[in-house]
Amino acid sequence: MRVFPDVDADRLLSAARRTADPAAAARLIAEAFFHVSRTADPATLSPLVDRLAALRSDPARPQTEALFHTVAGAVGVRTRKPHATRHLESALRIVETHRLDADPLHLECAMLCTLTLMRPQETRPRFAHLVAQADVTPARRARLVSMLGLGDAWSGDLLRGRAGLHEARRLAQAAGRLDIEAEATSWLVKIEAMCGDLAASAACLTQARDLAARSGSRWVAAHIAECAAALHLASGDTDAWLGVLEFLVGTVVGANSGLIFEHRWELATHYALHGRADAAAALLAAMPDPPLGWPGAPALPAWRGWIAQPADPAAMARFEASLAGLNRPVERLSRPRMAWLLGAQHARLGRRADATRLLEVACTGYAAIGAAGLLAQVMTDLQRLGLPGGPAVAFPATAVPAPDGPRLAVPVHRPDGPSLAEPGGKHAARPDGQRLTEAETRVAQAVAGGRSNREVAALLGVSAKTVEFHLGNIFRKLGVRNRTELAATTSTLQLGA
C-alpha cells in the first residue's frame, strides 16, 4: 500500500497544534519534517523551524533543543542560510552529551546531522549498532539503512554502500514509501556506474525518475541530473555529460553533497582543454576557493592554477603535490580522479613516465574503493601508453566527464585503427547522426571479432550486463539486428577487434 508522506505530515502537524505538551509537540513537528524532507521544496520547510523555535524554553529541554537544531540546520543548509552548520554541530553535541541516540527520533536526527556536515565516514562506526538494535517503524528503518549505505559509499566503500542502499530500497518498498525508495535509487545510479554495471545504473536512473514523479519528490528530482552524470561518463557520452555539468553549475546542484566546487572546477577544466581559456577563467573568477575543511579543498587552489596553465609542467607538479592533502575518507574518490586527470594530460604532452606514475595512483585508488568501472577505464589508458595490454597510441585532446566525487575532464583515448566514433573520420551512424561512444566502440570491435559477451566483459574489465547494455545501443545506432550484421558493418569501416 502506498503511503502519502504529505498526508501523514499534515496529520502529525495537526496533532502538534492540539497538544498542550511542548515536548510532545516538538516531537510531532520533527516527525513531520522527516516525513516530507524528501518531497518538499526546501523553502517550504522553514515554517517547521519557526514552530520548533517557538517551543524552546528556559531552562532548555535537551530533547527539544536537539530537534530544533537538527531541523534548523538541515533546512538552513538546503536553503543556503549562513551559519546553518552551527545548528547541526549543536544538535550532535546535545544528542551525545545527553545520550539521546537510544531514542529512534534522535538517532535519525544525529545521522542526518552527521551526513549533512559531510562526515560520512562517521556514520557507520557511530550509529550502525544503534540502527541494528532500534525498534522502529518500517519507514524509519528504511531511512536509517539508507543513510548508513550513503555514508559507506560517500566515504569510499562503494560495495558496502551499494548493498546497503539496495536493502534500503527493499525496506522502502515494503513500507510503501516511494519517496525513500526514490532517494536510495537515485544514489544507486551513481554507485552502479562507478562499480561498472551500466545496465543496472541505467535501470536505476529510469526508476529514480519515475519514483520521483510518482511521489512528487522535489528533493530527489532536483538531484537526478547529478546522478545521471556518472552514467554518462561510464557510457562515454561526452556531449550528454557536458550538458549535465553545465546544468549543474548553472543551478548550483551539489551544494549539499560537497560537489558545488568540483562541478565548477571540472567544467572550467573542460573549457581550458578545449581552447576556451576565457570561459574557464570566468567560471573560476565567480567562485572563491572553499573553506579548508571542505572535501577536496586542499587541492582546489592548485587545480585552479593548473586550469590557467594546462600545459605548464610547474603548474602540474603543484597540482600533483597537493593531492597528498587529500587523505580523509570523504576524499577517497577525489584523489584517484585528480591523478587520472593529471596522468592523462602528461600522456597527451608525451611525458610517459609522469603519465604512468599518476595513472597507477588512480588505479590503486579506484581498486581500493571498489570502483571497478572507473578502474577499467584508467587501465585502458595505461595500455595506450604501451604498458601491458596494448601498444602506445596518441592521446587526443578530447575530454570526457567523470562521475561521483570531484569530476574532472579526462581525455578520451581512441582505440587503435579507425574508430566508429572518430570525429572527422569514417564512423558508423544512423541517419539521425548518432555516433557510437568510446565505450560502445570498444564493445563493437570486440564483438565483431567473434567474442562472446562474457569474453568481451573479461577483455574490457566490465560486467556481462554492461556489454549487453552497450550492444543494445550499438544495434540501435547502427541499425543492425544481430552480431553478423554488426560484423559486416565494422568490416566495411575497416575496424578490427
C-alpha positions in Angstrom: 0.0 0.0 0.0 1.3 3.4 -0.9 1.9 5.9 1.9 1.4 9.6 1.2 4.1 11.5 3.2 2.4 14.8 2.9 -0.9 13.5 4.3 0.9 11.9 7.3 2.8 15.1 7.9 -0.4 17.1 8.0 -1.8 14.7 10.5 1.3 15.0 12.7 1.3 18.8 12.5 -2.4 18.9 13.4 -1.7 16.7 16.4 1.1 19.1 17.4 -1.3 22.0 17.4 -3.7 20.2 19.6 -1.3 19.0 22.3 -0.6 21.2 25.4 2.8 19.5 26.0 5.6 21.5 24.3 7.9 18.5 24.3 5.3 16.3 22.6 4.6 19.0 20.1 8.2 19.3 19.2 8.5 15.6 18.5 5.4 15.6 16.3 6.8 18.5 14.3 10.2 16.8 13.9 8.5 13.6 12.8 6.6 15.6 10.2 9.8 17.1 8.9 11.3 13.6 8.3 8.1 12.5 6.6 8.3 15.3 4.0 12.1 16.1 3.9 12.4 14.0 0.6 9.3 15.5 -1.1 9.0 19.1 -0.1 10.7 22.1 -1.6 13.3 23.1 1.0 12.0 26.7 1.2 8.6 25.4 2.3 10.1 23.7 5.3 11.1 26.9 7.0 7.8 27.2 8.9 8.7 24.0 10.7 11.8 25.7 12.0 9.7 28.6 13.3 7.3 26.3 15.0 10.1 24.4 16.8 11.7 27.7 17.8 8.5 28.8 19.5 8.6 25.6 21.6 12.0 26.2 23.1 12.1 27.0 26.8 14.2 28.4 29.5 15.7 26.3 31.1 16.2 24.4 27.8 14.9 20.9 27.4 17.7 18.9 25.7 15.3 16.8 23.6 13.5 19.9 22.1 16.8 21.7 21.6 18.2 18.7 19.6 15.1 18.6 17.4 15.2 22.3 16.8 18.8 22.5 15.9 18.5 19.4 13.6 15.7 20.8 11.6 17.1 24.4 11.6 20.4 23.1 10.4 19.1 20.7 7.7 16.7 23.3 6.3 19.4 26.0 6.6 21.9 24.1 4.5 19.4 23.3 1.8 18.3 26.9 1.6 22.0 28.1 1.9 21.5 30.0 5.2 24.6 31.4 6.9 25.8 29.5 9.9 23.5 26.6 9.3 26.2 24.1 10.2 26.3 25.6 13.7 22.9 24.2 14.3 24.0 20.8 13.1 27.0 20.8 15.4 24.8 21.9 18.3 22.4 19.1 17.7 25.1 16.5 17.6 26.7 17.8 20.8 23.3 17.7 22.6 22.5 14.2 21.5 25.9 12.9 22.6 26.0 14.8 25.9 22.6 13.6 27.0 22.8 10.2 25.3 19.6 10.7 23.3 20.5 8.4 20.4 18.8 5.5 22.0 15.6 7.3 21.0 14.9 6.4 17.3 13.9 10.0 16.5 17.0 11.5 18.0 19.1 8.7 16.4 17.8 9.8 13.0 18.5 13.4 13.8 22.1 12.6 14.7 22.6 10.6 11.5 21.1 13.3 9.3 23.3 16.0 11.0 26.5 13.8 10.5 25.8 13.4 6.8 24.8 17.0 6.2 28.0 18.1 7.9 29.8 15.9 5.2 31.2 13.4 7.7 30.0 10.2 6.1 32.9 8.2 7.5 31.5 8.7 11.0 28.1 7.3 10.2 28.7 3.5 10.4 31.1 3.4 13.4 28.8 5.8 15.4 25.4 4.6 14.5 25.3 1.1 12.9 24.9 -0.8 16.2 22.1 1.6 17.3 20.3 1.1 14.0 20.5 -2.7 14.4 19.1 -2.5 17.9 16.4 0.1 17.2 12.7 -0.9 17.4 11.3 1.3 14.7 8.7 1.5 12.0 9.5 0.1 8.6 9.7 3.6 7.1 12.2 4.8 9.7 14.3 1.6 9.3 14.4 2.3 5.5 15.6 5.8 6.1 18.2 4.8 8.7 19.6 1.9 6.5 19.6 4.3 3.5 21.7 6.8 5.5 24.1 4.1 6.5 24.5 3.0 2.9 25.1 6.5 1.7 27.7 7.1 4.4 29.5 3.9 3.3 29.5 4.8 -0.4 30.3 8.5 0.2 33.3 7.7 2.3 34.7 5.3 -0.3 33.3 1.8 0.5 31.2 1.6 -2.7 30.5 -2.1 -2.5 29.1 -2.0 1.1 27.2 1.2 0.3 25.6 -0.4 -2.8 24.5 -3.4 -0.7 23.1 -1.1 2.0 21.1 1.1 -0.5 19.6 -2.0 -2.2 18.5 -3.1 1.3 17.0 0.3 1.9 15.1 0.1 -1.4 13.6 -3.2 -0.3 12.6 -1.8 3.1 11.1 1.3 1.4 9.0 -0.9 -1.0 7.7 -2.9 2.0 6.8 0.3 3.8 5.1 1.7 0.7 7.3 4.8 0.8 8.1 5.8 -2.8 10.0 8.9 -1.6 12.5 6.9 0.3 12.8 4.4 -2.5 13.4 7.3 -4.9 16.2 8.7 -2.9 18.0 5.4 -2.4 17.5 4.6 -6.1 19.0 7.9 -7.2 22.2 7.3 -5.2 22.4 3.8 -6.8 22.6 5.4 -10.2 26.0 6.8 -9.4 27.2 3.9 -7.4 26.3 1.2 -10.0 28.0 3.3 -12.7 31.2 3.7 -10.7 31.2 0.0 -10.0 30.9 -0.7 -13.7 27.4 -2.1 -14.0 26.0 0.4 -16.6 22.8 -1.7 -17.2 21.9 -1.5 -13.5 22.8 2.2 -13.4 20.6 2.9 -16.4 17.7 0.9 -14.9 18.1 2.8 -11.6 18.1 6.2 -13.5 14.8 5.3 -15.2 13.3 4.1 -11.9 14.5 7.1 -9.9 12.9 9.5 -12.3 9.6 7.5 -12.3 9.6 7.2 -8.4 10.4 10.9 -8.0 7.4 11.8 -10.3 5.1 9.4 -8.6 6.0 10.6 -5.1 6.3 14.3 -6.1 9.8 14.2 -4.6 11.2 17.7 -5.3 14.4 16.8 -3.4 15.2 13.8 -5.5 14.0 15.4 -8.8 16.4 18.3 -8.3 19.4 15.9 -8.0 18.7 13.3 -10.7 20.8 15.2 -13.2 23.8 14.9 -10.9 23.1 11.2 -10.5 23.0 10.8 -14.3 26.4 12.4 -14.8 28.1 9.2 -13.6 26.2 7.1 -16.1 27.1 9.5 -19.0 30.8 9.2 -18.1 30.8 5.4 -17.9 28.9 5.2 -21.2 31.4 7.6 -22.8 28.6 10.0 -23.8 30.7 13.2 -23.6 28.1 15.5 -25.0 25.4 14.4 -22.5 27.9 14.7 -19.7 28.9 18.2 -20.7 25.3 19.3 -20.9 24.6 17.9 -17.5 27.6 19.5 -16.0 26.7 22.9 -17.4 23.2 22.4 -15.9 24.6 21.5 -12.5 26.9 24.6 -12.4 24.1 26.8 -13.6 21.6 25.6 -10.9 24.2 25.1 -8.1 23.1 21.5 -7.6 25.7 19.7 -5.5 25.9 22.2 -2.6 24.7 19.6 -0.1 26.9 16.8 -1.3 30.1 18.9 -1.3 30.3 18.9 -5.1 29.5 22.5 -5.8 33.1 23.5 -6.2 34.2 20.4 -8.1 31.4 20.8 -10.6 32.6 24.3 -11.5 36.3 23.3 -11.5 35.7 20.4 -13.7 33.7 22.4 -16.2 36.5 25.0 -16.2 39.0 22.2 -16.9 36.9 21.1 -19.9 36.9 24.6 -21.3 40.6 25.1 -20.7 41.5 21.8 -22.5 39.3 22.9 -25.5 40.8 26.3 -26.1 38.2 28.3 -24.1 40.6 29.9 -21.6 38.4 32.9 -21.2 35.3 30.8 -20.4 37.3 28.8 -17.9 38.7 31.9 -16.2 35.2 33.4 -15.9 33.8 30.3 -14.3 36.5 30.3 -11.6 36.5 34.1 -11.1 32.9 33.8 -9.8 33.9 31.3 -7.1 36.4 31.7 -4.3 38.3 28.7 -3.0 36.3 26.7 -0.5 37.0 26.6 3.3 39.9 24.3 4.2 37.6 21.7 5.7 35.6 21.3 2.5 36.0 17.9 0.7 38.8 18.3 -1.9 39.7 21.8 -0.6 43.5 21.1 -0.1 43.9 20.5 -3.9 41.5 23.1 -5.4 43.8 26.1 -5.3 46.5 24.2 -7.2 43.8 22.8 -9.5 42.8 26.4 -10.3 46.4 27.2 -11.1 46.6 24.2 -13.4 43.4 25.2 -15.3 45.0 28.6 -16.0 48.1 26.9 -17.4 47.1 23.4 -18.5 50.4 22.6 -20.4 52.8 24.1 -17.7 54.9 21.4 -16.0 55.3 23.5 -12.9 51.5 24.0 -12.5 51.0 20.3 -13.0 53.7 19.5 -10.4 52.0 21.8 -7.9 48.6 20.1 -8.6 50.1 16.7 -8.1 51.8 17.7 -4.8 48.5 19.0 -3.5 47.0 15.5 -3.8 48.9 14.5 -0.7 46.5 16.6 1.3 43.5 14.5 0.2 43.7 11.9 3.0 40.2 11.9 4.5 37.8 9.1 3.8 35.4 11.5 2.1 38.2 12.3 -0.4 38.9 8.8 -1.4 37.1 9.4 -4.7 38.8 12.8 -5.2 42.4 11.7 -5.2 42.3 9.0 -8.0 40.1 11.2 -10.1 42.6 14.1 -10.0 45.5 11.7 -10.5 43.7 10.3 -13.6 43.3 13.8 -15.0 47.0 14.7 -14.5 48.2 11.4 -15.8 46.1 11.7 -19.0 47.4 15.2 -19.5 51.0 14.1 -19.1 50.3 11.4 -21.7 49.0 13.9 -24.1 52.1 16.0 -23.7 54.4 13.0 -24.3 55.6 12.6 -20.7 55.3 8.9 -20.4 56.9 8.3 -17.0 54.8 11.0 -15.3 51.7 9.7 -17.0 52.4 6.1 -15.9 53.0 7.2 -12.3 49.8 9.1 -12.0 47.6 6.6 -13.7 49.0 3.9 -11.4 48.0 6.1 -8.5 44.5 6.4 -10.0 44.3 2.6 -10.5 45.3 1.9 -6.9 42.8 4.4 -5.6 39.9 3.0 -7.6 40.7 -0.6 -6.8 40.8 0.2 -3.1 37.2 1.6 -3.1 35.6 -0.9 -5.4 35.2 1.4 -8.4 35.7 -1.4 -10.9 34.1 0.6 -13.7 36.5 3.6 -13.4 39.4 1.3 -12.8 38.8 -0.4 -16.2 38.9 3.0 -17.9 42.2 4.0 -16.3 43.7 0.6 -17.1 42.8 1.2 -20.8 44.7 4.5 -20.6 47.7 2.7 -19.2 47.6 0.2 -22.0 47.6 3.0 -24.5 50.9 4.2 -23.1 52.4 0.9 -24.3 52.2 -0.9 -20.9 50.9 -4.4 -20.7 47.8 -4.8 -22.8 48.5 -2.8 -25.9 50.8 -0.5 -27.9 51.2 3.2 -27.2 48.9 5.5 -29.2 48.3 9.2 -29.2 46.0 10.9 -26.6 43.7 13.3 -28.5 42.7 16.5 -26.6 39.1 15.5 -26.2 37.6 15.5 -22.7 35.2 13.1 -21.2 33.3 13.5 -17.9 33.9 12.0 -14.6 31.3 10.7 -12.1 30.8 11.0 -8.4 33.2 12.8 -6.2 35.3 15.5 -7.9 34.5 15.1 -11.5 37.3 16.1 -13.9 37.6 16.4 -17.6 39.8 13.5 -18.8 41.0 12.8 -22.4 39.2 10.2 -24.5 41.7 7.7 -25.8 40.8 6.3 -29.2 41.3 2.7 -29.9 43.9 1.5 -32.5 42.8 1.9 -36.1 39.8 3.9 -37.3 37.1 4.4 -34.7 33.4 4.2 -35.1 33.3 7.4 -33.1 36.3 9.1 -34.5 35.4 12.8 -35.2 36.1 13.9 -38.7 36.8 10.3 -39.8 34.9 7.3 -41.0 32.3 6.4 -38.4 29.1 4.4 -38.2 25.9 6.2 -37.5 22.2 6.1 -38.1 20.6 8.6 -40.5 19.9 10.8 -37.4 23.7 11.2 -37.0 24.1 9.3 -33.7 27.6 8.1 -33.3 28.9 5.3 -31.1 30.6 6.4 -27.8 34.1 5.3 -27.0 32.9 2.5 -24.8 30.4 1.3 -27.4 33.2 1.4 -30.0 35.4 -0.9 -27.9 32.5 -3.3 -27.4 31.5 -3.2 -31.2 35.1 -4.0 -32.2 35.4 -6.9 -29.7 32.0 -8.4 -30.7 32.8 -8.0 -34.4 35.9 -10.2 -33.8 33.7 -13.1 -32.8 34.0 -12.8 -29.0 31.1 -13.8 -26.7 29.6 -11.3 -24.2 31.5 -12.9 -21.4 34.8 -12.8 -23.3 34.2 -9.1 -24.1 33.4 -8.4 -20.5 36.6 -10.0 -19.4 38.6 -8.2 -22.1 37.3 -4.8 -21.2 37.1 -5.3 -17.4 33.3 -4.7 -17.2 30.3 -6.9 -16.4 28.4 -9.0 -18.9 25.3 -6.9 -18.2 27.3 -3.8 -19.2 28.3 -5.4 -22.5 24.6 -6.3 -23.1 23.7 -2.6 -22.4 26.2 -1.3 -24.9 25.2 -3.9 -27.5 21.6 -2.6 -27.3 22.7 0.9 -28.0 25.1 -0.2 -30.8 22.4 -2.2 -32.6 20.0 0.8 -32.3 22.5 3.4 -33.5 23.9 1.3 -36.4 20.5 0.0 -37.5 21.7 -3.7 -37.3 19.7 -6.6 -35.9 22.4 -9.1 -34.9 26.1 -9.8 -34.4 26.5 -10.9 -38.0 25.2 -7.6 -39.4 27.4 -5.7 -36.8 30.5 -7.6 -38.0 29.7 -6.7 -41.6 29.2 -3.0 -40.7 32.5 -2.8 -38.8 34.3 -4.7 -41.7 33.0 -2.1 -44.1 34.5 0.6 -41.9 37.8 -1.3 -41.7 37.5 -2.0 -37.9 39.2 -4.9 -36.4 38.6 -6.5 -33.0 
